């Protein structure tokens, strides 16, 4: 694609990156076939190719309007298009640049402004979110159905967390909303890894990865969250932590990009690069321990149960990590069902389910129907956002896959 970026952005870091990405696009349109919003709306501007043209026009100096902003807002940033693209277009990064640029030039409505400010203020603050969640659960019966559905019932208790006792040590991100919504996830991961000879701990003060604010176009605030997280982890990195483990694939996607996002920060560039290089999704860690897992289950009686696995977009498209979790679930005795259109987004996408509720609900309905095709007893996933979103749309129990592995080990 030929480009002619305007003078005001051409020689900036964002301009140079956007220009390089735009020039990779060959207009083929393969991306539209796998774009969830294009499939729902059938509008070229609600597909990756159309949004690329909108961003290109904006960066070349064309008028930026509320319509431009609307079509960029409707994008889930699921990055399914990146998996499909034969030219390697880094659409996710281009979307970040384009949204930031448009946000600076288009004034939002008062309600949108308040809504986004509230999400940015509440979600990254673990204790504030936990307090508001507890209050929401108390008044849930009095709330409208659509609002009540976004407040999950009390989750499973965390259970025991093994004390550190092994030479191999890893640190896991607690995250911002996961400790309140599903404390059992990290505890289950700690128990499973403990059985494999790895001690898992959480770093004090390690909260939000920065994704919430960054993707709400408060990118500098998001980067401040990233720096705070690096500071919280750094003493453990220097003391010999083997890896930084992610049990939420959305957070994992962001942390793996710290090195790129902070590359121009002289104080944090090298630290961010090291953090990104050390970061592993939990499935990647356990994929390297399959022999040890097989030994744990040797001689155990099988308890087959049908499970439908939903691979989050942040895992299969953004991180390009596939095929690790399904063999693990099968190895511990579960029977996996076939899931049609497994590449499509469930509609959670961070704050998308709140900011774009109609599209999000349609995507959730489609995903739940696909997951239930094989009549599973339960649904498993790898991201807290997907978990809570799917659970609000089905009577089947939805759990993080590591909880199911821990369940089998504890039987």
Protein Blocks (a to p, Z undefined) as FASTA:
>chain_A
ZZdddfklmmmmklmmmmmmmmmpgolommmmmgmklmmnopaklcfklmmmmmmmmmno
pacdfklmmmmmmpnolommmmmpmnlpafklmmmmmmmmmmmmmccdfklmmmmmmmmm
mmmmmklmmmmmmmmmmmmmmpcfklmmmmccddddebjadddfbfbdcdddebjmlmmm
mmmlmmmmmmmmmmnopacdddehiacehlmmmmnopaklmmmmmmmmmmmmmmmmmnop
abdcdfbfklmmmmmmmmmmmmmmmklmmmmmmmmmmpccfklmmmmmmmmmmmmmgoia
cddddddddddfklmmmnopghklmmmmmmnopacdddehklbcehlnpmlmmmmmmlmm
mmmmmmmmmmmmnopabdcdfbfklmmmmmmmcfbdcddfklmmmmmmmZZ
